[in-house]
């Protein structure tokens, strides 16, 4: 549990410091969004920069964990820029602030494709054009 807490704390600090919004945790995954609910200038650049900083911080965590005899973990990131539905979504039993849509699904698929390509960050064409 220590590793998970260390990891989530470090990654969330980077996201928040780059003006990202933490959406949710999905297992050990972090879903974050830039440019919602508040407007962020150069949000694509901020998201890509955060992903690079997250990878650097993870390497530093490896050193700390090695001293404690803990294993390394890997992290993959998928980034996409698109119009999506953002707001409070749910039903009368539970409402959650989130974002939904094809653009979110593509970011998730990009994250998963990192495993196939043996990469750590994949960015969509829309994000590349805007960054």
N, CA, C and O of each residue as an XYZ file, in Angstrom:
524
protein
N       0.819     -1.198      0.000
C       0.000      0.000      0.000
C       0.869      1.270      0.000
O       0.484      2.296     -0.562
N       2.042      1.184      0.638
C       2.925      2.354      0.687
C       3.284      2.826     -0.715
O       3.256      4.024     -0.998
N       3.620      1.888     -1.591
C       3.996      2.260     -2.953
C       2.853      2.960     -3.664
O       3.059      3.971     -4.336
N       1.660      2.429     -3.519
C       0.492      3.033     -4.175
C       0.271      4.447     -3.667
O       0.017      5.360     -4.453
N       0.365      4.632     -2.362
C       0.174      5.972     -1.790
C       1.262      6.931     -2.251
O       0.969      8.067     -2.625
N       2.515      6.485     -2.228
C       3.630      7.326     -2.695
C       3.420      7.730     -4.151
O       3.573      8.894     -4.524
N       3.067      6.737     -4.957
C       2.866      6.953     -6.390
C       1.720      7.943     -6.644
O       1.892      8.929     -7.362
N       0.561      7.674     -6.054
C      -0.595      8.543     -6.295
C      -0.345      9.964     -5.808
O      -0.713     10.923     -6.486
N       0.276     10.108     -4.643
C       0.568     11.440     -4.105
C       1.484     12.215     -5.046
O       1.218     13.374     -5.364
N       2.552     11.580     -5.485
C       3.520     12.257     -6.357
C       2.893     12.643     -7.696
O       3.081     13.764     -8.168
N       2.156     11.731     -8.303
C       1.561     12.006     -9.611
C       0.478     13.074     -9.516
O       0.384     13.949    -10.377
N      -0.336     13.001     -8.471
C      -1.405     13.999     -8.313
C      -0.846     15.395     -8.079
O      -1.413     16.376     -8.561
N       0.256     15.498     -7.344
C       0.890     16.810     -7.142
C       1.323     17.400     -8.478
O       1.139     18.593     -8.721
N       1.891     16.581     -9.335
C       2.330     17.058    -10.647
C       1.133     17.507    -11.478
O       1.184     18.558    -12.117
N       0.079     16.738    -11.477
C      -1.132     17.093    -12.237
C      -1.689     18.423    -11.756
O      -1.953     19.315    -12.562
N      -1.866     18.561    -10.458
C      -2.444     19.793     -9.895
C      -1.525     20.987    -10.142
O      -1.998     22.074    -10.472
N      -0.215     20.793     -9.986
C       0.737     21.885    -10.203
C       0.801     22.335    -11.660
O       1.250     23.443    -11.952
N       0.353     21.477    -12.569
C       0.327     21.855    -13.991
C      -1.072     22.316    -14.417
O      -1.374     22.399    -15.608
N      -1.910     22.611    -13.436
C      -3.268     23.125    -13.634
C      -4.228     22.090    -14.207
O      -5.221     22.433    -14.849
N      -3.916     20.812    -13.963
C      -4.843     19.755    -14.328
C      -5.861     19.542    -13.220
O      -5.654     19.956    -12.079
N      -6.953     18.895    -13.568
C      -8.006     18.559    -12.600
C      -8.030     17.047    -12.433
O      -8.129     16.307    -13.412
N      -7.939     16.597    -11.202
C      -8.050     15.168    -10.921
C      -9.497     14.766    -11.088
O     -10.376     15.309    -10.419
N      -9.753     13.824    -11.972
C     -11.107     13.342    -12.202
C     -11.407     12.173    -11.280
O     -12.333     12.238    -10.472
N     -10.623     11.098    -11.397
C     -10.894      9.922    -10.577
C      -9.712      8.980    -10.597
O      -8.802      9.099    -11.418
N      -9.754      8.036     -9.665
C      -8.834      6.911     -9.660
C      -9.605      5.710    -10.177
O     -10.728      5.447     -9.748
N      -8.996      4.990    -11.097
C      -9.589      3.778    -11.650
C      -8.568      2.683    -11.370
O      -7.631      2.490    -12.146
N      -8.745      1.974    -10.273
C      -7.707      1.065     -9.820
C      -6.491      1.889     -9.451
O      -6.586      2.800     -8.628
N      -5.342      1.582    -10.053
C      -4.148      2.382     -9.798
C      -3.924      3.435    -10.879
O      -2.859      4.049    -10.945
N      -4.928      3.639    -11.720
C      -4.860      4.658    -12.771
C      -5.410      5.988    -12.257
O      -6.277      6.034    -11.385
N      -4.885      7.044    -12.820
C      -5.367      8.389    -12.509
C      -5.956      8.972    -13.782
O      -5.293      9.013    -14.818
N      -7.203      9.423    -13.704
C      -7.799     10.131    -14.832
C      -7.783     11.618    -14.491
O      -8.304     12.047    -13.462
N      -7.172     12.385    -15.381
C      -7.058     13.832    -15.174
C      -7.478     14.543    -16.452
O      -7.445     13.971    -17.542
N      -7.870     15.789    -16.297
C      -8.311     16.585    -17.437
C      -7.730     17.996    -17.295
O      -7.618     18.525    -16.189
N      -7.371     18.582    -18.414
C      -6.902     19.972    -18.429
C      -7.927     20.794    -19.198
O      -8.560     20.295    -20.129
N      -8.086     22.025    -18.817
C      -8.998     22.981    -19.458
C     -10.447     22.779    -19.031
O     -11.355     23.261    -19.708
N     -10.679     22.091    -17.946
C     -12.011     21.953    -17.359
C     -11.826     21.600    -15.882
O     -10.945     20.795    -15.580
N     -12.566     22.125    -14.987
C     -13.683     23.037    -15.173
C     -13.261     24.485    -15.424
O     -14.089     25.325    -15.776
N     -11.977     24.772    -15.242
C     -11.511     26.142    -15.517
C     -10.659     26.140    -16.778
O     -10.012     25.145    -17.109
N     -10.669     27.259    -17.467
C      -9.896     27.413    -18.687
C      -8.408     27.477    -18.345
O      -8.009     28.166    -17.406
N      -7.598     26.761    -19.107
C      -6.153     26.729    -18.891
C      -5.467     27.100    -20.200
O      -5.657     26.448    -21.226
N      -4.667     28.159    -20.144
C      -3.914     28.577    -21.331
C      -2.881     27.493    -21.644
O      -2.234     26.972    -20.736
N      -2.727     27.155    -22.922
C      -1.756     26.145    -23.363
C      -1.954     24.808    -22.655
O      -0.991     24.174    -22.225
N      -3.210     24.388    -22.539
C      -3.515     23.176    -21.780
C      -2.900     21.918    -22.380
O      -2.551     20.997    -21.641
N      -2.757     21.856    -23.712
C      -2.123     20.674    -24.301
C      -0.658     20.576    -23.869
O      -0.177     19.504    -23.503
N       0.036     21.702    -23.917
C       1.430     21.737    -23.489
C       1.545     21.390    -22.016
O       2.469     20.682    -21.615
N       0.616     21.881    -21.206
C       0.622     21.573    -19.772
C       0.439     20.083    -19.523
O       1.125     19.508    -18.677
N      -0.475     19.452    -20.249
C      -0.724     18.021    -20.070
C       0.486     17.191    -20.497
O       0.875     16.253    -19.801
N       1.076     17.535    -21.632
C       2.248     16.795    -22.105
C       3.421     17.004    -21.140
O       4.127     16.054    -20.801
N       3.621     18.234    -20.706
C       4.689     18.512    -19.747
C       4.503     17.744    -18.448
O       5.466     17.239    -17.871
N       3.260     17.660    -17.992
C       2.981     16.902    -16.767
C       3.323     15.430    -16.962
O       3.870     14.798    -16.059
N       3.007     14.878    -18.132
C       3.294     13.459    -18.362
C       4.796     13.191    -18.332
O       5.233     12.151    -17.837
N       5.577     14.112    -18.852
C       7.035     13.958    -18.832
C       7.545     14.065    -17.397
O       8.381     13.267    -16.972
N       7.050     15.034    -16.663
C       7.458     15.203    -15.262
C       7.041     13.990    -14.423
O       7.769     13.587    -13.515
N       5.897     13.418    -14.715
C       5.443     12.228    -13.990
C       6.402     11.061    -14.212
O       6.704     10.322    -13.275
N       6.878     10.892    -15.433
C       7.835      9.822    -15.710
C       9.145     10.063    -14.949
O       9.730      9.128    -14.401
N       9.595     11.307    -14.920
C      10.824     11.632    -14.174
C      10.650     11.348    -12.686
O      11.538     10.791    -12.041
N       9.512     11.733    -12.158
C       9.254     11.518    -10.726
C       9.164     10.033    -10.408
O       9.597      9.600     -9.340
N       8.607      9.254    -11.318
C       8.517      7.818    -11.100
C       9.910      7.203    -10.985
O      10.131      6.334    -10.142
N      10.839      7.637    -11.811
C      12.212      7.127    -11.734
C      12.815      7.454    -10.364
O      13.514      6.623     -9.785
N      12.551      8.649     -9.845
C      13.037      9.016     -8.510
C      12.401      8.124     -7.437
O      13.062      7.735     -6.474
N      11.126      7.808     -7.609
C      10.459      6.911     -6.654
C      11.082      5.519     -6.678
O      11.181      4.863     -5.641
N      11.500      5.068     -7.857
C      12.146      3.750     -7.940
C      13.333      3.673     -6.989
O      13.520      2.667     -6.305
N      14.136      4.735     -6.946
C      15.321      4.754     -6.080
C      14.906      4.662     -4.613
O      15.511      3.919     -3.840
N      13.878      5.414     -4.231
C      13.391      5.367     -2.846
C      12.865      3.972     -2.506
O      13.149      3.438     -1.434
N      12.110      3.398     -3.409
C      11.534      2.079     -3.157
C      12.613      1.005     -3.114
O      12.516      0.069     -2.320
N      13.637      1.123     -3.952
C      14.722      0.126     -3.969
C      15.402      0.054     -2.604
O      15.743     -1.030     -2.131
N      15.598      1.217     -1.971
C      16.207      1.248     -0.637
C      15.363      0.493      0.381
O      15.893     -0.064      1.342
N      14.054      0.475      0.170
C      13.143     -0.228      1.081
C      12.876     -1.667      0.620
O      12.055     -2.372      1.206
N      13.580     -2.092     -0.438
C      13.394     -3.445     -0.943
C      12.099     -3.643     -1.717
O      11.619     -4.768     -1.852
N      11.531     -2.550     -2.226
C      10.273     -2.623     -2.970
C      10.547     -2.646     -4.476
O      11.564     -2.117     -4.924
N       9.660     -3.248     -5.254
C       9.885     -3.361     -6.710
C       9.566     -2.063     -7.453
O       8.976     -1.133     -6.903
N       9.974     -2.035     -8.713
C       9.625     -0.932     -9.603
C       8.235     -1.177    -10.180
O       7.829     -2.320    -10.389
N       7.522     -0.099    -10.430
C       6.273     -0.177    -11.180
C       6.422      0.699    -12.415
O       7.266      1.595    -12.449
N       5.632      0.449    -13.392
C       5.649      1.224    -14.637
C       4.370      2.043    -14.735
O       3.361      1.730    -14.102
N       4.433      3.090    -15.537
C       3.276      3.949    -15.746
C       3.206      4.293    -17.225
O       4.225      4.564    -17.862
N       1.996      4.280    -17.762
C       1.774      4.680    -19.155
C       0.757      5.816    -19.164
O      -0.124      5.892    -18.308
N       0.903      6.710    -20.167
C       0.025      7.868    -20.278
C      -0.500      7.966    -21.708
O       0.253      7.798    -22.667
N      -1.800      8.238    -21.842
C      -2.415      8.548    -23.122
C      -3.034      9.925    -23.043
O      -3.773     10.222    -22.104
N      -2.741     10.774    -24.020
C      -3.255     12.157    -24.010
C      -3.964     12.432    -25.329
O      -3.416     12.196    -26.406
N      -5.187     12.934    -25.228
C      -5.956     13.316    -26.408
C      -6.628     14.657    -26.152
O      -6.970     14.983    -25.015
N      -6.812     15.421    -27.200
C      -7.517     16.696    -27.143
C      -8.756     16.577    -28.011
O      -8.671     16.232    -29.190
N      -9.919     16.867    -27.413
C     -11.177     16.746    -28.151
C     -12.282     17.418    -27.350
O     -12.119     17.699    -26.163
N     -13.395     17.671    -28.003
C     -14.583     18.166    -27.306
C     -15.243     16.977    -26.625
O     -15.509     15.958    -27.262
N     -15.506     17.108    -25.333
C     -16.138     16.040    -24.569
C     -17.206     16.633    -23.659
O     -17.249     17.843    -23.437
N     -18.057     15.773    -23.141
C     -19.069     16.170    -22.165
C     -18.403     16.258    -20.806
O     -17.815     15.281    -20.341
N     -18.486     17.418    -20.160
C     -17.858     17.624    -18.861
C     -18.898     18.158    -17.895
O     -19.625     19.098    -18.216
N     -18.972     17.563    -16.714
C     -19.888     18.053    -15.696
C     -20.286     16.963    -14.734
O     -19.676     15.895    -14.687
N     -21.316     17.251    -13.971
C     -21.830     16.293    -13.004
C     -22.721     15.300    -13.728
O     -23.749     15.667    -14.297
N     -22.316     14.039    -13.700
C     -22.998     12.983    -14.436
C     -23.391     11.893    -13.453
O     -22.640     11.577    -12.531
N     -24.555     11.329    -13.651
C     -24.946     10.210    -12.800
C     -26.442     10.033    -12.714
O     -27.187     10.299    -13.658
N     -26.852      9.576    -11.555
C     -28.266      9.304    -11.302
C     -28.618      9.807     -9.912
O     -27.776     10.404     -9.240
N     -29.827      9.578     -9.477
C     -30.248     10.092     -8.170
C     -29.474      9.447     -7.023
O     -29.450      9.996     -5.921
N     -28.846      8.302     -7.251
C     -28.122      7.606     -6.195
C     -26.650      8.005     -6.115
O     -26.014      7.864     -5.070
N     -26.123      8.501     -7.220
C     -24.721      8.907     -7.221
C     -24.447      9.839     -8.394
O     -24.811      9.556     -9.536
N     -23.796     10.958     -8.085
C     -23.400     11.924     -9.109
C     -21.899     12.129     -8.968
O     -21.364     12.193     -7.861
N     -21.234     12.230    -10.105
C     -19.789     12.385    -10.121
C     -19.405     13.404    -11.190
O     -19.922     13.367    -12.307
N     -18.489     14.320    -10.840
C     -17.941     15.234    -11.835
C     -16.963     14.429    -12.679
O     -16.063     13.783    -12.142
N     -17.132     14.463    -13.996
C     -16.279     13.684    -14.879
C     -16.351     14.220    -16.295
O     -17.018     15.223    -16.546
N     -15.683     13.575    -17.206
C     -15.810     13.880    -18.626
C     -16.041     12.576    -19.371
O     -15.481     11.535    -19.027
N     -16.877     12.657    -20.397
C     -17.294     11.489    -21.165
C     -17.223     11.796    -22.652
O     -17.340     12.950    -23.063
N     -17.032     10.765    -23.449
C     -17.101     10.931    -24.894
C     -15.998     10.184    -25.615
O     -15.110      9.594    -24.998
N     -16.076     10.223    -26.936
C     -15.095      9.526    -27.767
C     -13.675      9.998    -27.496
O     -12.735      9.205    -27.557
N     -13.512     11.271    -27.200
C     -12.175     11.803    -26.919
C     -11.551     11.200    -25.673
O     -10.339     10.986    -25.623
N     -12.366     10.927    -24.675
C     -11.890     10.274    -23.452
C     -11.522      8.829    -23.762
O     -10.494      8.328    -23.308
N     -12.366      8.171    -24.532
C     -12.106      6.779    -24.904
C     -10.799      6.657    -25.693
O     -10.042      5.706    -25.497
N     -10.534      7.620    -26.585
C      -9.294      7.579    -27.358
C      -8.078      7.730    -26.447
O      -7.083      7.030    -26.629
N      -8.145      8.626    -25.479
C      -7.024      8.781    -24.542
C      -6.756      7.469    -23.813
O      -5.600      7.095    -23.617
N      -7.793      6.784    -23.418
C      -7.646      5.493    -22.753
C      -7.005      4.463    -23.675
O      -6.154      3.683    -23.249
N      -7.411      4.464    -24.918
C      -6.826      3.517    -25.886
C      -5.354      3.843    -26.166
O      -4.538      2.939    -26.346
N      -5.023      5.130    -26.202
C      -3.622      5.525    -26.385
C      -2.775      5.027    -25.213
O      -1.667      4.524    -25.401
N      -3.311      5.175    -24.011
C      -2.584      4.687    -22.828
C      -2.307      3.202    -22.969
O      -1.192      2.752    -22.705
N      -3.303      2.440    -23.379
C      -3.146      0.992    -23.517
C      -2.165      0.627    -24.637
O      -1.444     -0.365    -24.524
N      -2.132      1.411    -25.708
C      -1.245      1.118    -26.842
C       0.231      1.273    -26.483
O       1.094      0.708    -27.156
N       0.529      2.030    -25.432
C       1.917      2.145    -24.987
C       2.532      0.772    -24.722
O       3.711      0.553    -24.998
N       1.742     -0.137    -24.194
C       2.249     -1.474    -23.877
C       2.710     -2.179    -25.153
O       3.782     -2.784    -25.185
N       1.899     -2.096    -26.190
C       2.243     -2.741    -27.465
C       3.495     -2.127    -28.081
O       4.367     -2.843    -28.574
N       3.578     -0.793    -28.051
C       4.701     -0.097    -28.677
C       5.914      0.045    -27.756
O       6.956      0.553    -28.170
N       5.775     -0.403    -26.509
C       6.843     -0.297    -25.506
C       7.279      1.149    -25.305
O       8.466      1.468    -25.240
N       6.262      2.014    -25.211
C       6.478      3.434    -24.952
C       5.825      3.769    -23.620
O       5.161      2.924    -23.021
N       6.011      4.993    -23.158
C       5.403      5.390    -21.883
C       4.382      6.509    -22.035
O       3.518      6.674    -21.175
N       4.469      7.282    -23.121
C       3.502      8.351    -23.376
C       3.135      8.334    -24.845
O       4.012      8.353    -25.709
N       1.840      8.298    -25.134
C       1.349      8.457    -26.503
C       0.404      9.633    -26.527
O      -0.465      9.769    -25.666
N       0.585     10.497    -27.541
C      -0.167     11.736    -27.699
C      -0.885     11.685    -29.045
O      -0.295     11.297    -30.053
N      -2.151     12.074    -29.058
C      -2.913     12.077    -30.314
C      -2.463     13.215    -31.233
O      -1.793     14.152    -30.798
N      -2.836     13.119    -32.484
C      -2.543     14.173    -33.447
C      -3.156     15.505    -33.044
O      -2.533     16.554    -33.211
N      -4.382     15.468    -32.512
C      -5.035     16.712    -32.074
C      -4.220     17.403    -30.986
O      -4.073     18.625    -30.993
N      -3.691     16.613    -30.050
C      -2.890     17.207    -28.972
C      -1.569     17.723    -29.520
O      -1.121     18.807    -29.145
N      -0.951     16.963    -30.394
C       0.327     17.384    -30.987
C       0.174     18.718    -31.732
O       1.024     19.600    -31.612
N      -0.898     18.858    -32.491
C      -1.135     20.100    -33.234
C      -1.350     21.284    -32.305
O      -0.979     22.407    -32.647
N      -1.939     21.058    -31.141
C      -2.249     22.150    -30.237
C      -1.125     22.492    -29.259
O      -1.130     23.562    -28.649
N      -0.162     21.579    -29.113
C       0.899     21.795    -28.105
C       2.038     22.631    -28.654
O       3.003     22.904    -27.940
